[in-house]
Amino acid sequence: MSTNPGSFIELLRATTKSEHSALERTPMMASLMNKDLSVADYTQVLLVFARLYATLDPLLIAATQNCQVLDESYQYHARLPFLQRDLSALRKRLNSSLDWQPATLAQLFSGRQDPSLHNCAQAQSLTQEQTLGLVYVIEGSSQGGKIIAPRLAKQLQLTNNTGLSFFHHFAFQATDWPVLRQQLSALPAEGGNQQPDQLIAVQPQPVCDAACSMFQALTELMAQPQTISA
């Protein structure tokens, strides 16, 4: 699907390009494309995502439901159940215990490009701009699974039932990203109301700041391996 070159989503892509690239360059994310990737390496990546979504899922479910800019055709779906399913299968394959704790809101959002994000998240009162920035990163990043999932299926002999459901579902089965992309593409990059008869104004800079903050949080989490013990 093409997008308006002056659209909000194109502005987001350009503004977050550096942070997105930094995330992809982290050793843990880069390992997913490594021919020497092991099941333990892959499990480390899923543990990071589990830490993230254990905290983000309830926050974003509530925030997206309250975001007036998003219409009812978009719904954020929790990621943690898929990760728990995959980690359970991988724990058996590795014959190991997987010790992890949810990331705290301070770990995720304190000291980020959006200085108010941490306090707003703590108060369960994300602004509509913060909500849009966060879900843009989450839903857009899921599309990497279209490349990652087939590689993992072949290299590590994984299926949806044995550790691949997270990457596969949100890349190939969920329709959340196309719906969100369409709604973001309809927003003007210079800000203002979405439609002439609407009173909902969206300011671009806070959305971009929240999106950059989300990429920064993911990059830091990817530098914190979790324990896999026998």
C-alpha positions in Angstrom: 0.0 0.0 0.0 1.4 3.4 -1.0 1.5 6.3 1.4 1.2 10.1 0.9 4.9 11.4 0.8 3.8 14.2 3.0 2.0 12.0 5.5 2.5 11.6 9.2 3.9 8.0 8.7 6.6 9.2 6.3 7.6 11.8 8.8 7.8 9.1 11.5 10.0 6.9 9.3 12.4 9.7 8.6 12.6 11.0 12.1 13.2 7.5 13.7 15.6 6.2 11.1 18.7 6.6 13.3 17.1 5.0 16.3 15.7 2.2 14.2 19.1 1.5 12.7 20.7 1.5 16.2 18.3 -1.2 17.4 19.0 -3.4 14.3 22.7 -3.1 15.0 22.5 -4.4 18.5 24.3 -7.8 18.7 21.1 -9.5 20.0 18.9 -8.3 17.1 21.7 -8.9 14.5 22.0 -12.4 15.8 18.6 -13.3 14.4 20.1 -13.1 10.9 23.3 -15.0 11.8 23.7 -18.4 10.3 25.3 -19.5 13.6 22.2 -18.5 15.7 21.5 -21.1 18.4 18.3 -21.9 20.2 19.7 -20.3 23.3 20.6 -17.1 21.4 17.0 -16.9 20.0 15.6 -17.6 23.5 17.5 -14.6 24.8 15.8 -12.3 22.2 12.4 -13.6 23.2 13.2 -13.1 26.9 13.9 -9.4 26.2 10.6 -9.1 24.4 8.8 -10.8 27.3 10.3 -8.3 29.7 9.1 -5.5 27.4 5.5 -6.7 26.8 4.8 -7.8 30.3 4.9 -4.1 31.1 3.7 -2.5 27.8 0.7 -4.8 27.0 -1.7 -3.5 29.7 -0.5 0.1 29.2 -1.1 0.1 25.5 -4.3 -1.8 25.6 -5.8 0.9 27.8 -4.1 3.8 25.9 -5.2 2.7 22.5 -8.8 2.3 23.6 -8.7 5.8 24.9 -6.9 7.4 21.9 -9.5 9.4 20.0 -7.3 9.6 16.9 -7.5 5.8 16.4 -10.8 4.5 15.2 -12.3 1.2 16.2 -10.8 -0.7 13.3 -7.4 -0.6 15.0 -7.0 -2.7 18.2 -3.8 -3.3 20.0 -3.3 -7.1 20.8 -1.2 -8.3 23.6 2.1 -9.9 22.7 3.0 -11.6 26.0 0.7 -14.7 25.6 2.6 -15.6 22.4 5.9 -15.0 24.0 5.0 -17.1 27.0 3.9 -19.9 24.7 7.2 -19.8 22.8 9.3 -19.6 25.9 7.5 -22.6 27.4 8.4 -24.7 24.3 12.0 -23.5 24.2 12.5 -24.1 27.9 11.6 -27.7 27.3 13.9 -27.9 24.3 16.8 -26.4 26.2 16.0 -28.3 29.4 16.7 -25.1 31.3 15.0 -22.6 33.5 14.4 -19.2 32.2 14.6 -16.5 34.8 13.3 -13.0 33.9 11.4 -10.1 35.4 9.2 -7.5 33.6 11.0 -4.3 32.7 10.0 -1.4 35.0 8.5 1.7 33.5 11.6 3.6 34.7 13.9 1.2 32.7 11.8 1.7 29.6 11.0 5.4 29.7 13.1 7.4 32.1 15.6 9.8 30.5 14.3 9.3 27.0 13.8 11.8 24.1 10.2 12.4 25.4 10.9 13.6 29.0 7.3 13.3 30.1 6.8 9.7 28.9 7.9 8.0 32.2 5.5 10.1 34.4 2.6 9.7 32.0 3.1 6.0 31.8 3.3 5.7 35.6 0.0 7.6 35.8 -1.5 5.4 33.1 -2.3 8.6 31.2 -0.4 8.5 28.0 -1.2 11.3 25.6 -2.6 10.5 22.2 0.7 11.5 20.7 2.6 9.2 23.0 0.3 6.4 22.2 0.6 6.9 18.5 4.4 7.0 18.7 4.7 3.8 20.8 2.3 1.7 18.7 3.9 2.9 15.5 7.2 1.3 16.6 5.6 -1.8 18.0 3.3 -2.6 15.1 5.8 -1.5 12.4 8.7 -3.5 13.9 6.5 -6.7 13.9 6.9 -6.7 10.1 10.5 -7.8 10.5 9.0 -11.2 11.3 8.3 -11.7 7.6 12.0 -12.1 7.1 13.0 -13.5 10.5 10.3 -16.2 10.9 11.0 -18.2 7.8 14.8 -18.1 8.6 14.2 -19.3 12.1 11.8 -22.0 11.0 14.4 -23.5 8.7 17.5 -22.8 10.7 16.2 -23.8 14.2 13.5 -26.2 13.0 10.8 -24.2 14.7 7.0 -24.1 14.2 4.2 -22.0 15.7 3.9 -24.8 18.3 7.6 -25.0 19.2 8.7 -21.4 19.6 7.8 -19.3 16.6 4.3 -18.0 17.3 5.3 -14.5 18.3 7.3 -13.6 15.2 5.0 -15.5 12.9 1.6 -14.3 14.1 2.3 -10.6 14.1 4.0 -10.7 10.8 1.7 -13.0 8.8 -1.6 -13.3 10.6 -2.4 -10.1 12.5 -3.8 -7.2 10.5 -2.9 -4.6 13.1 -0.1 -2.9 11.2 -1.9 -2.4 7.9 -4.8 -0.8 9.7 -2.6 1.4 11.9 -0.5 2.4 8.8 -3.6 3.5 7.0 -4.8 5.6 9.9 -1.4 7.2 10.4 -1.0 7.9 6.7 -4.2 9.9 6.8 -2.7 12.4 9.3 -1.0 15.6 8.0 2.7 15.8 8.7 2.4 19.4 9.6 -0.1 18.7 12.4 -3.7 19.8 12.8 -7.0 18.0 12.5 -7.3 14.7 10.8 -10.5 15.7 9.0 -12.2 19.1 8.6 -15.2 18.1 10.7 -13.0 16.7 13.5 -11.8 18.6 16.5 -8.9 16.2 17.2 -5.5 17.8 16.6 -2.3 15.8 16.5 1.1 17.4 16.9 3.8 15.6 15.0 6.8 16.3 17.2 5.5 14.6 20.4 4.6 11.5 18.3 8.1 11.4 16.9 9.7 11.9 20.3 7.6 9.0 21.8 8.6 6.8 18.8 12.3 7.6 19.2 11.9 6.9 22.9 10.5 3.5 22.2 13.3 2.5 19.9 15.8 3.8 22.6 14.1 1.6 25.2 14.3 -1.5 23.0 17.9 -0.9 22.2 18.8 -0.7 25.9 16.9 -3.8 26.7 18.6 -5.7 24.0 21.9 -5.0 25.8 20.7 -6.8 28.9 20.8 -10.7 28.4 18.7 -12.7 30.8 19.7 -15.9 32.6 19.3 -19.3 31.0 20.4 -21.9 33.5 20.3 -25.7 33.5 
